[in-house]
Amino acid sequence: MLSRGDLTDAEWAVLGPLLPVSNNRCGRWRDHRQVINGIIHRLGTGVQWRELPEPFGPRKTVHKRHLRWSTDGTWEMLLQRVQAAADAGGDLDWNVNVDSTSVRAHQHAAGAPKKPPTTPPRSSKGAPQISPSARAHHPAAPAGGGGAPGEALGRSRGGLTTKIHVAAEGRCRPLSLLVTPGQRADCTQFEPVMDKIRVPRTGLGRPRRTPDSVSADKAYSNRKIRTYLRKRGIRHVIPEKKDHKAARLHRGSRGGRPPGFDKDRYKDRNTVERAIGKLKQFRAVATRYAKRGYVYLGTVTAAALLIWLRS
């Protein structure tokens, strides 16, 4: 019997064929559906791994699989494949909106070892198949180490915080995700989060990486970002800051023309805020418990995958 939050038969029909399979040489995976339901339970409740209920199987198995899939890029691969299926069916709105949100880190999220994490041995029984062209997006070893900044932990007046940078499509679903220390400025992460948009084709062809348009708030209003979007041929709607406008007017004709601004398009920027709201419905996302930054990013990516499956 399904418990609250478990994968439904319809969701499993979409996700099941995309999961790694065993080659029967090094043992078999424990039932994927049971383990993923355990990960979903932890996502929704934020419970400690050792407190997982028995129906989800051994807690160590559930924890280790989430750790492995966060390390080797499996969660990101699954998210991209679900996005590809939606794009092939015409269910992906390429009017993208970018924003960020700060997340309070629990005190247990601090104290990770300062040396970079090692990559768990990739078992031949279910390693995800990653094409050579996509291998650059799935590094051999996860980033981290060097103290709190290396693990995407920053200090603010409220204590330890992490910031999630999100690019969302027009139907309130995350396209790409990035985590940084909480004090990191939004504008510095605009290009990295845009470069992570990568929706594969179901047939032949390169992955799509260029949206139809991009919208963002004043935090992203600077010349570097506008030049980046202009070079890529992406229409954008970013309001101009008051001080930027005053400086441009002060220079007269040398200040150039004001940037274009479509009020109707800017109204759709709420889609990224609603996507962030959906992510924070998962308690393991709304509060960071993971010590390692790549494990927390895997947690956020797994939550984004569920949003796509249930949309």
Number of C-alpha atoms within 10 A of each C-alpha: 4 9 10 11 13 18 20 15 11 10 14 14 11 13 19 13 9 15 18 16 16 15 13 11 9 11 12 12 16 13 10 15 17 16 22 18 22 26 23 22 21 22 21 18 13 17 14 12 15 10 9 19 13 9 12 18 16 16 19 12 15 22 18 12 17 21 18 20 20 23 25 24 22 23 24 21 23 20 26 21 18 19 24 22 17 17 18 14 9 9 13 17 16 18 20 27 29 26 26 22 17 17 19 21 25 15 13 11 21 17 12 20 15 13 11 17 16 12 13 12 9 12 13 14 16 17 18 20 11 15 8 8 9 13 12 10 14 15 13 13 13 19 17 21 18 13 16 22 16 19 29 28 28 20 15 12 6 8 13 22 23 27 23 21 24 26 28 29 23 20 19 25 27 30 29 24 22 21 24 23 23 25 16 15 14 18 17 13 19 21 13 13 19 23 12 15 20 19 23 22 17 14 8 7 8 12 16 13 13 18 19 12 16 24 25 23 16 12 15 23 17 15 9 13 17 17 11 13 17 12 9 10 13 15 15 25 23 21 20 18 14 10 9 15 13 11 11 16 15 11 10 10 9 9 14 10 10 11 12 12 14 12 10 9 14 18 10 18 24 18 23 26 19 15 24 24 14 16 22 18 14 21 16 24 26 21 19 25 21 21 21 25 27 23 20 24 24 23 26 25 27 26 26 25 23 18 17 19 19 11 8
